[in-house]
Amino acid sequence: MRRKREIDNEIMRLIDAEPGMELEICELPLGNLKTQFVRLGVTEGSKVRCSHRLPGGTIIITKRHQEIAVGSEIAKKILVKKI
């Protein structure tokens, strides 16, 4: 059971998240992208949910009642872990 829990908490890229997963943001890209996420209230340590995966790779994350669309190229740069 312990090994399963370690795998579940493994850090992955946001692009690899599946709908319904509860996630914690571990690392955001530096620069303007990080600034934009902070303005939306998403920082390292934030708890979000992957609510949808759209054709083309866009990931929709939900924080409280706010939905944020993250393009696939940006989602590849965001590190998260399952909670």
LINCOR-V448097 format. One record per residue. RES is the residue in three letters. PHI is phi in degrees with one decimal (999 if undefined). PSI is psi in whole degrees, -180 to 180 (NA if undefined). Layout:
RES:PHI:PSI
RES:PHI:PSI
//
This chain:
MET:999:-38
ARG:-61.8:-42
ARG:-61.6:-41
LYS:-59.6:-43
ARG:-65.1:-40
GLU:-62.2:-40
ILE:-66.3:-43
ASP:-60.8:-34
ASN:-91.6:8
GLU:-65.4:142
ILE:-75.0:137
MET:-141.9:173
ARG:-85.5:149
LEU:-58.2:-34
ILE:-59.7:-23
ASP:-90.9:-2
ALA:-72.6:148
GLU:-105.7:151
PRO:-54.9:137
GLY:96.6:-16
MET:-69.5:135
GLU:-91.3:129
LEU:-130.9:155
GLU:-116.7:131
ILE:-72.6:124
CYS:-100.2:-39
GLU:-152.9:132
LEU:-108.1:152
PRO:-64.0:148
LEU:-75.9:165
GLY:89.4:-147
ASN:-60.8:-35
LEU:-62.2:-44
LYS:-62.5:-42
THR:-58.8:-44
GLN:-64.2:-42
PHE:-64.9:-41
VAL:-60.7:-41
ARG:-60.9:-29
LEU:-86.9:-1
GLY:86.8:15
VAL:-108.0:114
THR:-131.0:172
GLU:-58.5:133
GLY:96.6:-13
SER:-65.9:143
LYS:-98.3:127
VAL:-135.1:169
ARG:-126.3:136
CYS:-78.9:110
SER:-96.4:-31
HIS:-150.2:155
ARG:-122.1:117
LEU:-93.2:156
PRO:-56.6:140
GLY:96.3:-8
GLY:99.0:-3
THR:-64.9:136
ILE:-110.0:133
ILE:-102.8:120
ILE:-109.2:150
THR:-119.8:129
LYS:-124.8:114
ARG:56.9:-118
HIS:-107.7:13
GLN:-99.9:129
GLU:-102.8:135
ILE:-126.8:125
ALA:-89.1:128
VAL:-120.2:119
GLY:-63.0:157
SER:-61.7:-39
GLU:-65.5:-37
ILE:-74.7:-40
ALA:-61.2:-27
LYS:-69.2:-22
LYS:-97.0:-6
ILE:-99.8:126
LEU:-98.9:136
VAL:-136.8:166
LYS:-135.3:149
LYS:-73.5:139
ILE:-120.5:NA
//
